């Protein structure tokens, strides 16, 4: 939003925000536009752009966050809750397996790769061996970003890859990409 505000300021415009907690946010961009009317006089108009409201599928989606760092966990859960996802959390892969056994309607998993007890690679491999989770979207969330690290994520069965620290927009974008009606409980 800071970048958008700076660009709008350069254009002589402004950004307004209207928010209703736990319901929606509306971002209004005011951009002065010169319209040629055929005379020397020009008229200034403003255009409005509104942020999309979460779909009903996104509001029903249940996301499991598997992360051993409490600060990272808290940040991801906060982002997901603000985006209207139901959340579950696990601090390692074994705990994630236990949660999946109890909650078979999980829509997607955000999976850290390096964790104690059971890392994200082993957990993903085990999850993929269970027929009911063969197509469950699993997104790697890791600071290890080399091509080799990414390939290891995909080889273990993960669907996508987010680099830490992942910002809100990236998290929401990747979840929208993978969550669909086939994965909503």
C-alpha positions as CSV (number, residue, x, y, z in Angstrom):
1,X,0.0,0.0,0.0
2,X,2.9,2.3,0.6
3,X,4.1,2.0,-3.0
4,X,0.5,2.5,-4.2
5,X,0.2,5.7,-2.1
6,X,3.5,7.0,-3.5
7,X,2.5,6.4,-7.1
8,X,-0.9,8.0,-6.5
9,X,0.7,11.0,-4.9
10,X,3.0,11.4,-7.9
11,X,-0.2,11.3,-10.1
12,X,-2.0,13.8,-7.9
13,X,-4.3,11.2,-6.5
14,X,-5.0,9.5,-3.2
15,X,-6.0,6.2,-1.6
16,X,-8.9,5.8,0.9
17,X,-9.5,2.8,3.1
18,X,-12.8,1.7,4.6
19,X,-12.8,-1.4,6.7
20,X,-15.4,-3.4,8.5
21,X,-13.6,-5.8,10.9
22,X,-14.0,-9.5,10.0
23,X,-16.1,-8.6,7.0
24,X,-14.3,-6.7,4.2
25,X,-12.0,-3.8,3.3
26,X,-12.6,-1.4,0.5
27,X,-9.7,0.4,-1.1
28,X,-10.7,3.4,-3.2
29,X,-8.1,4.9,-5.6
30,X,-8.8,8.5,-6.6
31,X,-6.9,9.2,-9.8
32,X,-7.4,12.5,-11.7
33,X,-7.9,11.9,-15.4
34,X,-8.0,14.6,-18.1
35,X,-10.7,14.0,-20.6
36,X,-10.4,15.8,-23.8
37,X,-13.9,17.3,-24.7
38,X,-12.8,18.7,-28.0
39,X,-12.2,22.2,-26.6
40,X,-9.3,23.7,-24.7
41,X,-11.1,23.0,-21.5
42,X,-10.5,19.6,-19.7
43,X,-12.7,17.9,-17.1
44,X,-11.2,15.9,-14.2
45,X,-12.9,12.7,-13.1
46,X,-12.0,10.1,-10.5
47,X,-12.2,6.3,-11.0
48,X,-12.8,3.8,-8.2
49,X,-11.2,0.4,-7.7
50,X,-12.6,-1.9,-5.0
51,X,-10.7,-4.9,-3.5
52,X,-12.4,-8.3,-4.1
53,X,-14.3,-9.7,-1.1
54,X,-13.3,-13.2,-0.2
55,X,-15.3,-15.9,-2.0
56,X,-17.5,-18.3,-0.1
57,X,-15.0,-21.1,-0.8
58,X,-12.2,-19.1,0.7
59,X,-14.3,-18.3,3.8
60,X,-14.9,-22.1,4.3
61,X,-11.3,-23.1,3.6
62,X,-9.3,-24.7,6.4
63,X,-5.6,-24.2,6.4
64,X,-3.1,-26.1,8.5
65,X,0.1,-24.2,9.3
66,X,3.1,-26.4,10.1
67,X,5.8,-24.2,11.6
68,X,8.2,-24.7,14.5
69,X,9.0,-21.0,15.0
70,X,6.3,-19.4,17.2
71,X,6.8,-15.9,15.8
72,X,6.4,-17.2,12.2
73,X,3.5,-19.3,13.2
74,X,1.7,-16.3,14.8
75,X,2.2,-14.1,11.8
76,X,0.9,-16.7,9.3
77,X,-2.1,-17.5,11.5
78,X,-2.9,-13.7,11.7
79,X,-2.7,-13.3,8.0
80,X,-4.9,-16.3,7.4
81,X,-7.5,-15.2,9.9
82,X,-7.7,-11.7,8.4
83,X,-8.2,-13.4,5.0
84,X,-11.2,-15.4,6.5
85,X,-9.6,-18.8,6.5
86,X,-10.2,-21.2,9.4
87,X,-6.8,-22.3,10.8
88,X,-5.1,-25.2,12.5
89,X,-1.5,-25.2,13.7
90,X,1.2,-27.8,14.3
91,X,4.9,-27.3,15.4
92,X,6.3,-30.3,13.5
93,X,5.3,-32.9,10.9
94,X,4.2,-35.6,13.4
95,X,1.7,-33.1,15.0
96,X,0.5,-32.2,11.5
97,X,-0.2,-35.9,10.8
98,X,-2.2,-36.2,14.0
99,X,-4.3,-33.1,13.0
100,X,-5.0,-34.4,9.5
101,X,-6.2,-37.7,11.0
102,X,-8.8,-35.8,13.1
103,X,-9.6,-33.2,10.5
104,X,-9.8,-34.7,7.0
105,X,-11.5,-31.6,5.7
106,X,-8.3,-29.5,5.7
107,X,-8.2,-27.5,2.4
108,X,-4.4,-26.7,2.2
109,X,-1.2,-27.0,4.2
110,X,1.5,-24.3,4.6
111,X,4.5,-26.5,5.5
112,X,7.9,-25.4,6.9
113,X,10.7,-27.7,5.7
114,X,13.2,-27.6,8.6
115,X,11.5,-28.7,11.9
116,X,12.3,-31.0,14.8
117,X,10.6,-34.4,15.4
118,X,9.5,-34.7,11.7
119,X,10.6,-32.3,9.0
120,X,8.3,-31.0,6.2
121,X,9.8,-33.3,3.6
122,X,9.1,-36.5,5.6
123,X,5.7,-35.2,6.6
124,X,4.8,-34.4,3.0
125,X,5.9,-37.8,1.8
126,X,3.8,-39.5,4.5
127,X,0.8,-37.4,3.7
128,X,1.1,-38.2,0.0
129,X,1.1,-41.9,0.8
130,X,-2.4,-41.5,2.3
131,X,-5.0,-41.8,-0.5
132,X,-7.4,-39.2,1.0
133,X,-4.6,-36.6,0.9
134,X,-3.0,-37.5,-2.4
135,X,-4.2,-34.2,-4.0
136,X,-4.3,-32.0,-0.9
137,X,-2.4,-28.7,-1.7
138,X,0.9,-28.6,0.3
139,X,2.8,-25.3,0.0
140,X,6.4,-25.2,1.2
141,X,7.2,-22.1,3.3
142,X,11.0,-22.0,3.8
143,X,14.1,-19.7,3.9
144,X,16.0,-22.3,1.8
145,X,15.5,-20.9,-1.7
146,X,18.1,-22.5,-3.9
147,X,17.0,-24.4,-7.0
148,X,18.1,-27.6,-5.3
149,X,16.0,-26.8,-2.2
150,X,12.9,-26.0,-4.3
151,X,13.4,-29.2,-6.3
152,X,13.6,-31.2,-3.0
153,X,10.2,-29.7,-2.0
154,X,8.6,-30.7,-5.3
155,X,10.2,-34.2,-5.1
156,X,8.7,-34.8,-1.7
157,X,5.3,-34.0,-3.1
158,X,4.8,-30.3,-2.3
159,X,2.7,-28.4,-4.8
160,X,4.2,-24.9,-4.5
161,X,6.9,-22.9,-2.8
162,X,6.9,-19.7,-0.7
163,X,10.1,-18.0,0.3
164,X,10.3,-16.8,4.0
165,X,9.4,-14.2,5.0
166,X,6.3,-14.6,2.9
167,X,4.1,-11.5,2.9
168,X,0.3,-11.4,3.1
169,X,-0.3,-10.9,-0.6
170,X,1.9,-13.9,-1.6
171,X,0.3,-16.2,1.0
172,X,-3.2,-15.2,-0.1
173,X,-2.3,-15.5,-3.8
174,X,-0.8,-19.0,-3.5
175,X,-3.7,-20.3,-1.4
176,X,-6.3,-18.9,-3.9
177,X,-4.3,-20.7,-6.7
178,X,-4.6,-24.1,-5.0
179,X,-7.8,-24.0,-3.0
180,X,-10.9,-25.0,-4.9
181,X,-14.2,-26.7,-4.3
182,X,-12.6,-30.2,-4.5
183,X,-10.6,-29.4,-1.3
184,X,-13.3,-27.6,0.7
185,X,-14.8,-29.7,3.5
